[in-house]
Amino acid sequence: MIERIETSARMSKIVKHNGVAYLCGQVGSGDTVAEQTRDCLSRVDALLRDAGSSREQMLQAIVWLADMADFAEMNEVWDAWVPEGHAPARACGEAKLARAELKVEIIVTAAYPVD
């Protein structure tokens, strides 16, 4: 069974299937990469809760930066957020994001307990 949460004509915020929750990409607000990353990860936390999952159950993360020069600043926030011993498989690349003011977007996949 596939469960879609907060679905619109364009996308679902969460899609759950066979113990895996796929979260839509999250962006944050703020002027700096650090501020946007913190806000983005706060939104990921909320979606993980809604999916019945947590940071400790992350399987994969894909991070898009508008400028790879911001890699270290984003990683400083990321490293403080990821629970020790529970780092997901992760990729990070540079991409043109949806709006000029966006500096980071993060996509997370996580496991959740299946009844």
N, CA, C and O atoms as CSV, one atom per row, in Angstrom:
chain,resi,resn,atom,element,x,y,z
A,1,MET,N,N,0.836,-1.191,0.000
A,1,MET,CA,C,0.000,0.000,0.000
A,1,MET,C,C,0.876,1.248,0.000
A,1,MET,O,O,1.898,1.297,0.686
A,2,ILE,N,N,0.482,2.235,-0.755
A,2,ILE,CA,C,1.166,3.526,-0.797
A,2,ILE,C,C,0.281,4.540,-0.085
A,2,ILE,O,O,-0.909,4.658,-0.376
A,3,GLU,N,N,0.882,5.274,0.857
A,3,GLU,CA,C,0.164,6.331,1.579
A,3,GLU,C,C,0.782,7.668,1.212
A,3,GLU,O,O,1.995,7.850,1.311
A,4,ARG,N,N,-0.058,8.598,0.786
A,4,ARG,CA,C,0.396,9.944,0.427
A,4,ARG,C,C,-0.149,10.928,1.460
A,4,ARG,O,O,-1.340,10.913,1.774
A,5,ILE,N,N,0.714,11.769,1.977
A,5,ILE,CA,C,0.345,12.717,3.027
A,5,ILE,C,C,0.528,14.134,2.498
A,5,ILE,O,O,1.544,14.457,1.882
A,6,GLU,N,N,-0.477,14.975,2.748
A,6,GLU,CA,C,-0.508,16.367,2.281
A,6,GLU,C,C,-0.253,16.422,0.773
A,6,GLU,O,O,0.736,16.983,0.300
A,7,THR,N,N,-1.179,15.823,0.052
A,7,THR,CA,C,-1.075,15.722,-1.398
A,7,THR,C,C,-1.824,16.853,-2.083
A,7,THR,O,O,-2.946,17.193,-1.710
A,8,SER,N,N,-1.186,17.427,-3.087
A,8,SER,CA,C,-1.823,18.436,-3.942
A,8,SER,C,C,-1.778,17.912,-5.376
A,8,SER,O,O,-1.349,16.783,-5.618
A,9,ALA,N,N,-2.215,18.723,-6.308
A,9,ALA,CA,C,-2.172,18.317,-7.716
A,9,ALA,C,C,-0.732,18.103,-8.183
A,9,ALA,O,O,-0.486,17.300,-9.083
A,10,ARG,N,N,0.220,18.816,-7.576
A,10,ARG,CA,C,1.609,18.764,-8.016
A,10,ARG,C,C,2.447,17.713,-7.299
A,10,ARG,O,O,3.277,17.049,-7.920
A,11,MET,N,N,2.234,17.560,-5.998
A,11,MET,CA,C,3.132,16.696,-5.224
A,11,MET,C,C,2.534,16.338,-3.875
A,11,MET,O,O,1.536,16.913,-3.439
A,12,SER,N,N,3.167,15.376,-3.230
A,12,SER,CA,C,2.848,15.022,-1.849
A,12,SER,C,C,4.031,15.438,-0.993
A,12,SER,O,O,5.176,15.354,-1.438
A,13,LYS,N,N,3.772,15.883,0.226
A,13,LYS,CA,C,4.878,16.220,1.117
A,13,LYS,C,C,5.594,14.965,1.594
A,13,LYS,O,O,6.806,14.978,1.813
A,14,ILE,N,N,4.831,13.866,1.754
A,14,ILE,CA,C,5.393,12.588,2.199
A,14,ILE,C,C,4.716,11.479,1.413
A,14,ILE,O,O,3.501,11.503,1.218
A,15,VAL,N,N,5.494,10.517,0.967
A,15,VAL,CA,C,4.945,9.287,0.396
A,15,VAL,C,C,5.556,8.130,1.180
A,15,VAL,O,O,6.777,8.014,1.292
A,16,LYS,N,N,4.674,7.264,1.728
A,16,LYS,CA,C,5.128,6.122,2.529
A,16,LYS,C,C,4.809,4.819,1.797
A,16,LYS,O,O,3.718,4.633,1.257
A,17,HIS,N,N,5.811,3.914,1.799
A,17,HIS,CA,C,5.618,2.624,1.131
A,17,HIS,C,C,6.600,1.608,1.700
A,17,HIS,O,O,7.807,1.846,1.722
A,18,ASN,N,N,6.078,0.480,2.156
A,18,ASN,CA,C,6.918,-0.635,2.628
A,18,ASN,C,C,7.998,-0.215,3.626
A,18,ASN,O,O,9.147,-0.640,3.510
A,19,GLY,N,N,7.640,0.603,4.589
A,19,GLY,CA,C,8.583,0.974,5.642
A,19,GLY,C,C,9.549,2.088,5.289
A,19,GLY,O,O,10.477,2.367,6.049
A,20,VAL,N,N,9.343,2.739,4.130
A,20,VAL,CA,C,10.209,3.851,3.731
A,20,VAL,C,C,9.347,5.088,3.495
A,20,VAL,O,O,8.330,5.030,2.804
A,21,ALA,N,N,9.770,6.207,4.080
A,21,ALA,CA,C,9.094,7.491,3.894
A,21,ALA,C,C,9.974,8.380,3.017
A,21,ALA,O,O,11.140,8.631,3.323
A,22,TYR,N,N,9.389,8.840,1.934
A,22,TYR,CA,C,10.069,9.729,0.997
A,22,TYR,C,C,9.541,11.136,1.238
A,22,TYR,O,O,8.347,11.386,1.068
A,23,LEU,N,N,10.413,12.054,1.631
A,23,LEU,CA,C,9.994,13.422,1.912
A,23,LEU,C,C,10.259,14.300,0.702
A,23,LEU,O,O,11.246,14.110,-0.008
A,24,CYS,N,N,9.374,15.262,0.470
A,24,CYS,CA,C,9.623,16.214,-0.607
A,24,CYS,C,C,10.781,17.128,-0.195
A,24,CYS,O,O,11.108,17.236,0.987
A,25,GLY,N,N,11.381,17.767,-1.160
A,25,GLY,CA,C,12.500,18.669,-0.887
A,25,GLY,C,C,12.075,19.811,0.015
A,25,GLY,O,O,10.980,20.356,-0.119
A,26,GLN,N,N,12.958,20.163,0.934
A,26,GLN,CA,C,12.670,21.235,1.886
A,26,GLN,C,C,13.663,22.373,1.711
A,26,GLN,O,O,14.864,22.156,1.546
A,27,VAL,N,N,13.138,23.582,1.750
A,27,VAL,CA,C,13.955,24.786,1.733
A,27,VAL,C,C,13.637,25.560,3.000
A,27,VAL,O,O,12.649,25.278,3.679
A,28,GLY,N,N,14.471,26.528,3.313
A,28,GLY,CA,C,14.253,27.311,4.519
A,28,GLY,C,C,14.309,28.792,4.237
A,28,GLY,O,O,14.647,29.227,3.136
A,29,SER,N,N,13.971,29.553,5.252
A,29,SER,CA,C,14.051,31.005,5.121
A,29,SER,C,C,15.267,31.506,5.884
A,29,SER,O,O,15.836,30.800,6.717
A,30,GLY,N,N,15.650,32.733,5.580
A,30,GLY,CA,C,16.807,33.350,6.210
A,30,GLY,C,C,17.723,33.935,5.156
A,30,GLY,O,O,17.578,33.669,3.963
A,31,ASP,N,N,18.676,34.743,5.622
A,31,ASP,CA,C,19.584,35.417,4.696
A,31,ASP,C,C,20.853,34.624,4.427
A,31,ASP,O,O,21.463,34.775,3.369
A,32,THR,N,N,21.260,33.773,5.377
A,32,THR,CA,C,22.514,33.036,5.217
A,32,THR,C,C,22.245,31.555,4.964
A,32,THR,O,O,21.140,31.063,5.191
A,33,VAL,N,N,23.259,30.866,4.497
A,33,VAL,CA,C,23.153,29.419,4.290
A,33,VAL,C,C,22.872,28.730,5.625
A,33,VAL,O,O,22.058,27.808,5.681
A,34,ALA,N,N,23.526,29.160,6.689
A,34,ALA,CA,C,23.312,28.555,8.005
A,34,ALA,C,C,21.862,28.729,8.453
A,34,ALA,O,O,21.251,27.775,8.935
A,35,GLU,N,N,21.302,29.928,8.302
A,35,GLU,CA,C,19.906,30.174,8.701
A,35,GLU,C,C,18.953,29.321,7.871
A,35,GLU,O,O,18.038,28.700,8.411
A,36,GLN,N,N,19.169,29.294,6.570
A,36,GLN,CA,C,18.290,28.505,5.711
A,36,GLN,C,C,18.408,27.017,6.014
A,36,GLN,O,O,17.408,26.299,6.000
A,37,THR,N,N,19.633,26.547,6.288
A,37,THR,CA,C,19.826,25.128,6.597
A,37,THR,C,C,19.121,24.763,7.895
A,37,THR,O,O,18.444,23.736,7.960
A,38,ARG,N,N,19.267,25.593,8.940
A,38,ARG,CA,C,18.582,25.337,10.216
A,38,ARG,C,C,17.071,25.272,10.025
A,38,ARG,O,O,16.417,24.368,10.544
A,39,ASP,N,N,16.517,26.221,9.285
A,39,ASP,CA,C,15.075,26.254,9.063
A,39,ASP,C,C,14.634,25.052,8.234
A,39,ASP,O,O,13.615,24.427,8.526
A,40,CYS,N,N,15.393,24.742,7.221
A,40,CYS,CA,C,15.107,23.581,6.374
A,40,CYS,C,C,15.089,22.294,7.201
A,40,CYS,O,O,14.176,21.482,7.059
A,41,LEU,N,N,16.077,22.106,8.051
A,41,LEU,CA,C,16.152,20.894,8.868
A,41,LEU,C,C,15.040,20.846,9.909
A,41,LEU,O,O,14.597,19.762,10.286
A,42,SER,N,N,14.593,21.984,10.371
A,42,SER,CA,C,13.433,22.037,11.269
A,42,SER,C,C,12.190,21.526,10.536
A,42,SER,O,O,11.364,20.824,11.120
A,43,ARG,N,N,12.063,21.876,9.274
A,43,ARG,CA,C,10.938,21.403,8.459
A,43,ARG,C,C,11.062,19.900,8.199
A,43,ARG,O,O,10.058,19.187,8.184
A,44,VAL,N,N,12.282,19.422,7.997
A,44,VAL,CA,C,12.508,17.980,7.832
A,44,VAL,C,C,12.084,17.257,9.107
A,44,VAL,O,O,11.421,16.222,9.038
A,45,ASP,N,N,12.460,17.792,10.272
A,45,ASP,CA,C,12.044,17.195,11.550
A,45,ASP,C,C,10.523,17.040,11.614
A,45,ASP,O,O,10.024,15.987,12.012
A,46,ALA,N,N,9.792,18.075,11.227
A,46,ALA,CA,C,8.326,18.036,11.276
A,46,ALA,C,C,7.775,16.965,10.331
A,46,ALA,O,O,6.852,16.235,10.692
A,47,LEU,N,N,8.334,16.870,9.136
A,47,LEU,CA,C,7.871,15.850,8.194
A,47,LEU,C,C,8.213,14.452,8.688
A,47,LEU,O,O,7.410,13.531,8.544
A,48,LEU,N,N,9.390,14.286,9.265
A,48,LEU,CA,C,9.755,12.975,9.818
A,48,LEU,C,C,8.760,12.565,10.896
A,48,LEU,O,O,8.326,11.414,10.928
A,49,ARG,N,N,8.391,13.494,11.784
A,49,ARG,CA,C,7.387,13.201,12.814
A,49,ARG,C,C,6.061,12.802,12.163
A,49,ARG,O,O,5.434,11.822,12.568
A,50,ASP,N,N,5.643,13.563,11.159
A,50,ASP,CA,C,4.378,13.268,10.478
A,50,ASP,C,C,4.409,11.897,9.800
A,50,ASP,O,O,3.373,11.250,9.645
A,51,ALA,N,N,5.600,11.462,9.400
A,51,ALA,CA,C,5.752,10.161,8.739
A,51,ALA,C,C,5.908,9.030,9.741
A,51,ALA,O,O,5.959,7.865,9.348
A,52,GLY,N,N,5.986,9.351,11.037
A,52,GLY,CA,C,6.203,8.324,12.057
A,52,GLY,C,C,7.655,7.873,12.096
A,52,GLY,O,O,7.947,6.731,12.453
A,53,SER,N,N,8.556,8.762,11.732
A,53,SER,CA,C,9.984,8.437,11.680
A,53,SER,C,C,10.768,9.450,12.517
A,53,SER,O,O,10.190,10.207,13.296
A,54,SER,N,N,12.077,9.452,12.345
A,54,SER,CA,C,12.933,10.361,13.115
A,54,SER,C,C,14.287,10.485,12.426
A,54,SER,O,O,14.588,9.771,11.469
A,55,ARG,N,N,15.085,11.400,12.934
A,55,ARG,CA,C,16.451,11.567,12.414
A,55,ARG,C,C,17.253,10.280,12.490
A,55,ARG,O,O,18.056,9.985,11.605
A,56,GLU,N,N,17.034,9.520,13.544
A,56,GLU,CA,C,17.785,8.277,13.740
A,56,GLU,C,C,17.455,7.221,12.688
A,56,GLU,O,O,18.186,6.241,12.540
A,57,GLN,N,N,16.372,7.413,11.968
A,57,GLN,CA,C,15.942,6.422,10.977
A,57,GLN,C,C,16.169,6.897,9.533
A,57,GLN,O,O,15.679,6.276,8.590
A,58,MET,N,N,16.908,7.993,9.366
A,58,MET,CA,C,17.185,8.475,8.011
A,58,MET,C,C,18.022,7.454,7.247
A,58,MET,O,O,18.961,6.869,7.786
A,59,LEU,N,N,17.667,7.258,6.000
A,59,LEU,CA,C,18.403,6.358,5.127
A,59,LEU,C,C,19.299,7.127,4.161
A,59,LEU,O,O,20.450,6.752,3.934
A,60,GLN,N,N,18.756,8.212,3.592
A,60,GLN,CA,C,19.483,8.963,2.583
A,60,GLN,C,C,19.107,10.432,2.647
A,60,GLN,O,O,17.980,10.782,2.996
A,61,ALA,N,N,20.057,11.285,2.309
A,61,ALA,CA,C,19.789,12.718,2.175
A,61,ALA,C,C,20.490,13.209,0.914
A,61,ALA,O,O,21.618,12.821,0.613
A,62,ILE,N,N,19.796,14.059,0.200
A,62,ILE,CA,C,20.376,14.733,-0.960
A,62,ILE,C,C,20.316,16.219,-0.663
A,62,ILE,O,O,19.249,16.763,-0.380
A,63,VAL,N,N,21.467,16.870,-0.729
A,63,VAL,CA,C,21.566,18.292,-0.430
A,63,VAL,C,C,21.936,19.025,-1.720
A,63,VAL,O,O,22.916,18.684,-2.382
A,64,TRP,N,N,21.143,20.026,-2.062
A,64,TRP,CA,C,21.453,20.888,-3.189
A,64,TRP,C,C,21.826,22.263,-2.665
A,64,TRP,O,O,21.088,22.854,-1.877
A,65,LEU,N,N,22.952,22.764,-3.093
A,65,LEU,CA,C,23.399,24.112,-2.740
A,65,LEU,C,C,23.393,24.972,-3.999
A,65,LEU,O,O,23.753,24.501,-5.078
A,66,ALA,N,N,22.985,26.227,-3.863
A,66,ALA,CA,C,23.042,27.153,-4.988
A,66,ALA,C,C,24.497,27.448,-5.352
A,66,ALA,O,O,24.805,27.774,-6.498
A,67,ASP,N,N,25.390,27.330,-4.360
A,67,ASP,CA,C,26.810,27.612,-4.578
A,67,ASP,C,C,27.636,26.688,-3.681
A,67,ASP,O,O,27.509,26.740,-2.458
A,68,MET,N,N,28.475,25.849,-4.273
A,68,MET,CA,C,29.288,24.914,-3.486
A,68,MET,C,C,30.266,25.628,-2.559
A,68,MET,O,O,30.837,24.998,-1.668
A,69,ALA,N,N,30.467,26.916,-2.748
A,69,ALA,CA,C,31.308,27.688,-1.823
A,69,ALA,C,C,30.682,27.709,-0.428
A,69,ALA,O,O,31.367,28.013,0.549
A,70,ASP,N,N,29.389,27.391,-0.325
A,70,ASP,CA,C,28.677,27.378,0.960
A,70,ASP,C,C,28.699,26.008,1.635
A,70,ASP,O,O,28.036,25.819,2.655
A,71,PHE,N,N,29.445,25.053,1.091
A,71,PHE,CA,C,29.481,23.676,1.586
A,71,PHE,C,C,29.854,23.605,3.066
A,71,PHE,O,O,29.169,22.931,3.836
A,72,ALA,N,N,30.910,24.276,3.475
A,72,ALA,CA,C,31.368,24.213,4.870
A,72,ALA,C,C,30.335,24.819,5.825
A,72,ALA,O,O,30.098,24.277,6.905
A,73,GLU,N,N,29.728,25.925,5.437
A,73,GLU,CA,C,28.731,26.580,6.300
A,73,GLU,C,C,27.502,25.689,6.478
A,73,GLU,O,O,26.978,25.578,7.586
A,74,MET,N,N,27.041,25.058,5.405
A,74,MET,CA,C,25.912,24.139,5.500
A,74,MET,C,C,26.282,22.938,6.363
A,74,MET,O,O,25.495,22.518,7.211
A,75,ASN,N,N,27.488,22.377,6.150
A,75,ASN,CA,C,27.916,21.197,6.906
A,75,ASN,C,C,28.011,21.456,8.401
A,75,ASN,O,O,27.760,20.551,9.197
A,76,GLU,N,N,28.360,22.652,8.792
A,76,GLU,CA,C,28.449,22.979,10.217
A,76,GLU,C,C,27.087,22.796,10.888
A,76,GLU,O,O,27.001,22.249,11.987
A,77,VAL,N,N,26.028,23.252,10.225
A,77,VAL,CA,C,24.670,23.099,10.755
A,77,VAL,C,C,24.237,21.628,10.650
A,77,VAL,O,O,23.680,21.072,11.596
A,78,TRP,N,N,24.494,21.018,9.515
A,78,TRP,CA,C,24.125,19.623,9.285
A,78,TRP,C,C,24.753,18.712,10.337
A,78,TRP,O,O,24.068,17.883,10.936
A,79,ASP,N,N,26.061,18.869,10.561
A,79,ASP,CA,C,26.780,17.995,11.489
A,79,ASP,C,C,26.230,18.091,12.912
A,79,ASP,O,O,26.208,17.097,13.637
A,80,ALA,N,N,25.789,19.278,13.312
A,80,ALA,CA,C,25.214,19.458,14.648
A,80,ALA,C,C,23.816,18.849,14.736
A,80,ALA,O,O,23.364,18.498,15.826
A,81,TRP,N,N,23.135,18.723,13.609
A,81,TRP,CA,C,21.748,18.233,13.573
A,81,TRP,C,C,21.658,16.706,13.509
A,81,TRP,O,O,20.762,16.118,14.115
A,82,VAL,N,N,22.565,16.065,12.791
A,82,VAL,CA,C,22.505,14.611,12.612
A,82,VAL,C,C,22.924,13.917,13.903
A,82,VAL,O,O,23.992,14.213,14.439
A,83,PRO,N,N,22.100,12.992,14.415
A,83,PRO,CA,C,22.465,12.275,15.640
A,83,PRO,C,C,23.727,11.421,15.417
A,83,PRO,O,O,23.869,10.754,14.392
A,84,GLU,N,N,24.618,11.459,16.385
A,84,GLU,CA,C,25.861,10.701,16.272
A,84,GLU,C,C,25.558,9.223,16.034
A,84,GLU,O,O,24.725,8.626,16.717
A,85,GLY,N,N,26.239,8.657,15.067
A,85,GLY,CA,C,26.065,7.255,14.746
A,85,GLY,C,C,24.884,6.962,13.832
A,85,GLY,O,O,24.618,5.800,13.524
A,86,HIS,N,N,24.165,8.009,13.387
A,86,HIS,CA,C,22.975,7.810,12.562
A,86,HIS,C,C,23.028,8.620,11.264
A,86,HIS,O,O,21.987,8.977,10.713
A,87,ALA,N,N,24.221,8.905,10.783
A,87,ALA,CA,C,24.342,9.674,9.539
A,87,ALA,C,C,23.802,8.848,8.367
A,87,ALA,O,O,24.139,7.672,8.227
A,88,PRO,N,N,22.968,9.460,7.530
A,88,PRO,CA,C,22.443,8.746,6.365
A,88,PRO,C,C,23.468,8.730,5.234
A,88,PRO,O,O,24.464,9.452,5.282
A,89,ALA,N,N,23.223,7.914,4.228
A,89,ALA,CA,C,23.974,8.051,2.986
A,89,ALA,C,C,23.621,9.441,2.459
A,89,ALA,O,O,22.458,9.841,2.508
A,90,ARG,N,N,24.617,10.185,1.954
A,90,ARG,CA,C,24.330,11.564,1.568
A,90,ARG,C,C,25.098,11.949,0.315
A,90,ARG,O,O,26.238,11.536,0.105
A,91,ALA,N,N,24.447,12.744,-0.500
A,91,ALA,CA,C,25.081,13.360,-1.661
A,91,ALA,C,C,24.842,14.862,-1.563
A,91,ALA,O,O,23.826,15.302,-1.025
A,92,CYS,N,N,25.775,15.636,-2.081
A,92,CYS,CA,C,25.629,17.090,-2.083
A,92,CYS,C,C,26.139,17.609,-3.413
A,92,CYS,O,O,27.227,17.242,-3.857
A,93,GLY,N,N,25.354,18.460,-4.043
A,93,GLY,CA,C,25.766,19.034,-5.312
A,93,GLY,C,C,25.282,20.455,-5.445
A,93,GLY,O,O,24.535,20.960,-4.607
A,94,GLU,N,N,25.719,21.089,-6.508
A,94,GLU,CA,C,25.324,22.462,-6.792
A,94,GLU,C,C,24.231,22.444,-7.846
A,94,GLU,O,O,24.316,21.708,-8.828
A,95,ALA,N,N,23.198,23.263,-7.637
A,95,ALA,CA,C,22.092,23.333,-8.584
A,95,ALA,C,C,21.458,24.717,-8.544
A,95,ALA,O,O,21.519,25.416,-7.533
A,96,LYS,N,N,20.859,25.092,-9.646
A,96,LYS,CA,C,20.061,26.306,-9.663
A,96,LYS,C,C,18.740,25.963,-8.987
A,96,LYS,O,O,18.004,25.106,-9.476
A,97,LEU,N,N,18.429,26.615,-7.874
A,97,LEU,CA,C,17.229,26.311,-7.104
A,97,LEU,C,C,16.035,27.111,-7.640
A,97,LEU,O,O,16.200,27.987,-8.488
A,98,ALA,N,N,14.852,26.806,-7.146
A,98,ALA,CA,C,13.596,27.334,-7.693
A,98,ALA,C,C,13.478,28.857,-7.635
A,98,ALA,O,O,12.860,29.463,-8.511
A,99,ARG,N,N,14.062,29.476,-6.616
A,99,ARG,CA,C,14.007,30.933,-6.480
A,99,ARG,C,C,15.405,31.460,-6.186
A,99,ARG,O,O,16.201,30.780,-5.539
A,100,ALA,N,N,15.705,32.649,-6.649
A,100,ALA,CA,C,17.047,33.220,-6.534
A,100,ALA,C,C,17.519,33.342,-5.085
A,100,ALA,O,O,18.716,33.227,-4.821
A,101,GLU,N,N,16.599,33.573,-4.138
A,101,GLU,CA,C,17.003,33.766,-2.741
A,101,GLU,C,C,17.321,32.455,-2.019
A,101,GLU,O,O,17.879,32.478,-0.922
A,102,LEU,N,N,16.976,31.324,-2.614
A,102,LEU,CA,C,17.231,30.030,-1.979
A,102,LEU,C,C,18.694,29.642,-2.116
A,102,LEU,O,O,19.299,29.783,-3.179
A,103,LYS,N,N,19.250,29.146,-1.009
A,103,LYS,CA,C,20.649,28.750,-0.979
A,103,LYS,C,C,20.842,27.254,-0.774
A,103,LYS,O,O,21.899,26.714,-1.100
A,104,VAL,N,N,19.823,26.576,-0.232
A,104,VAL,CA,C,19.943,25.151,0.078
A,104,VAL,C,C,18.575,24.471,-0.013
A,104,VAL,O,O,17.550,25.053,0.341
A,105,GLU,N,N,18.584,23.233,-0.491
A,105,GLU,CA,C,17.394,22.379,-0.480
A,105,GLU,C,C,17.847,20.989,-0.069
A,105,GLU,O,O,18.880,20.498,-0.526
A,106,ILE,N,N,17.056,20.357,0.805
A,106,ILE,CA,C,17.419,19.029,1.313
A,106,ILE,C,C,16.258,18.070,1.120
A,106,ILE,O,O,15.110,18.387,1.430
A,107,ILE,N,N,16.579,16.890,0.603
A,107,ILE,CA,C,15.599,15.826,0.360
A,107,ILE,C,C,16.014,14.623,1.222
A,107,ILE,O,O,17.157,14.170,1.151
A,108,VAL,N,N,15.094,14.118,2.024
A,108,VAL,CA,C,15.407,13.030,2.952
A,108,VAL,C,C,14.492,11.833,2.696
A,108,VAL,O,O,13.304,11.987,2.413
A,109,THR,N,N,15.072,10.645,2.802
A,109,THR,CA,C,14.341,9.385,2.798
A,109,THR,C,C,14.632,8.716,4.130
A,109,THR,O,O,15.777,8.703,4.579
A,110,ALA,N,N,13.601,8.155,4.771
A,110,ALA,CA,C,13.786,7.557,6.097
A,110,ALA,C,C,12.928,6.316,6.249
A,110,ALA,O,O,11.899,6.166,5.590
A,111,ALA,N,N,13.368,5.433,7.123
A,111,ALA,CA,C,12.576,4.261,7.465
A,111,ALA,C,C,11.552,4.648,8.528
A,111,ALA,O,O,11.732,5.622,9.258
A,112,TYR,N,N,10.477,3.869,8.601
A,112,TYR,CA,C,9.492,4.019,9.680
A,112,TYR,C,C,9.018,2.623,10.059
A,112,TYR,O,O,9.044,1.714,9.229
A,113,PRO,N,N,8.588,2.445,11.293
A,113,PRO,CA,C,8.134,1.115,11.722
A,113,PRO,C,C,6.874,0.692,10.979
A,113,PRO,O,O,5.941,1.481,10.826
A,114,VAL,N,N,6.849,-0.537,10.523
A,114,VAL,CA,C,5.684,-1.081,9.831
A,114,VAL,C,C,4.932,-1.969,10.816
A,114,VAL,O,O,5.525,-2.826,11.470
A,115,ASP,N,N,3.635,-1.760,10.916
A,115,ASP,CA,C,2.816,-2.552,11.849
A,115,ASP,C,C,2.684,-3.978,11.406
A,115,ASP,O,O,2.029,-4.775,12.077
